[in-house]
Amino acid sequence: MTDASLESEIRRKNLEALLPEQVGTKIAILDANLIVLFVTSLVEANLFPSFKRVRIFSEADIPVLKWLLLQFASVATNAYVLAESSNLANELTGYKRDLWFKALARFASVTEEIHTPTADVAVSPLLVLFGVTDATLSTLPDNYVLITAEHRLSGHLTSVGKAVLNFNHFRSA
């Protein structure tokens, strides 16, 4: 076994150790920043240096995110997360913007869309703590696992027993 393949195998085992039990039966849902990262990866790598919203990530994060999504039964989203992702990408211009939004449309067309009524979010104390989008992500049914890079949100959800994976743990594995 070469050094590179040994390192790859060790990393894969480290990543697998971070996964919850029965992950293959669960549905993943990404927060807005991770959708922006994923969709950007579908467009072109040279967006990374110029796109403020993905500068917090590196190109090395893309295969980790794609691997992580493949561990789940499927991927879902909701209208709030898609709207926030869209708003985050509004800084793009020209053909890069066109390509990015076409990729977002492809992503949205192949993911399950779940609905959280605004009335349910409006009465939640999480609305004040996290805003509308993250409050909807805090109310996911048990068969969903939120994947986020936001420590405050993942910490809160973990403390109340919700299924959440902090993507930063996978980045550093």
N, C-alpha and C positions, 0 to 999 in steps of 0.2 A: 504494500500500500504506500503510495507516495505521500509526502508531507501535506500536499494540497488536499488530497482526498481524505486523509486522516483529519485534517482541520475541518473539512466540510462535514464529515460524519459526526465529529464532536459537536459542531454548531447545531446540526440537525437534532441531535439528542438533547442538547440544551434547550432548544426551542420546543421540542415535544414535551419536555418536563414542565413547561409553563402552561400547557393546555389543560383546561378543565376536563373532568371525566365526561364521557359520552359526547365529546365535542362533535363527532360526526353525525349526531342526530339533531344538533342545534342549528339555528339560523343566525348568521352573523349580520350585524348592522354597524356600519361605519359612521363615525361622527363627520362633521362637515370638512374639517381639515384633512382627514384621511381620504375622503372622497376626492377632494381637490388633488391630493397626492396621486391617488390611483388614476384619476382621469388624465392628469398631466402625463403620467407614464404611458398612457395610450397615444398621446399626441407626439411629443418629441422631447428628448432629453435636454436639448439646448434651452428649454424653458426654465430649467432650474436656476441658473444664475440671475435671470431677469424677472422672475415671478416671485414677488415678495412672499406670497402665501406658502410656497414650497421650500423657501430657503432654510426653514427650520429643519428640514429633512435633507437626506443625501440620496444620491442615486442608488447607493447600496441598500437603502431601505425598501426599494421597490420589490426586489425578489422576496424579501422577508414578508412584506404585506401580501403579495400574491400567494406565497406558500401558505400563509396563515388563512387566507380566504378559502383555499382549496381543502382545508381540514374540516370545513363545515358542510352541512347538507345543502345549504343554499345561502344566498345573500339577499338582504332586504334593505329597504330604505323607507323614508316617509317624506311627505311633501315639504315639511319644515326643514329637514336636513338638505334636501335638494335645493330649496330656495336659498338657504344660507350659503351653500356651496357655490351657487350661481352668483350670488352677491359678492363673494370673496374673489371670484374670477373676473369681476367687472374691470379690474385694472388692466387686463389684457387688451390689446388693440390689433386691428388689421387681421391678416390671415391667421395669426396665432389664436386670436379670439374666436374666429370662425371655426377653426379646427377643434379648439377646446370645447366649445359648446356642442358641436356635432358629436364629440366623444362622450360628453355628459348625457346627451340624448340616447346614445347607444347603451350606456351604463343603465340609465333609467328604464330603458325598454326591456332589459333582461333581468331586472331585479324585481322581487316581490315588493309591492308597495303596501305598507300597513298604514292604518289611519288611526289617529288619536284625535278625538273631538276637542276643539278649542275650549269648549265649556269645561271639560275635565281638567285641562291645563290651567284654566283661569282660577280654579278653586284650590289648586295645589300650592303649598308653601314653597315648593321648589321653583316656582315661576320667579319669585323674588330673588332667590339664591342664584339661579343659573340662567334665567331667561327662557323664552318660549321653546326654542329648539331643544336645549338640553333637558328641560323639564319633560318634554315628550319622550325623550330617550330614557328618562328615569322611571317611566311607567310601562316599560316593555313587559310582555308576558314572559313566563319562565322559560319558554323554549327559544328565547332570543338571547344572544350574547352581544353586548355593546363592545366595540373595539374603539378606543379613544386614546389620544396622546395627551389628554388634559388630566393632570394629576389630581386637581381639586375634585373634578367630577368622578373620576374613577375611585378616589378615596372615599367619597361620600357613598357611592353606590355599593362599594365593598362593605362599608360599615353597616349598611342596612340589608345586606344579604342578597343584593342583586348580582346577576351574572355580568361581569365586566372584565375586559382584558385591557391593561395599560400597554399600548403599543411600544412605549419606551423601554419596557422590560424585554421585549423581543428584539429591539434594536441593539441592545447591549449584550444579548445572550451569546 
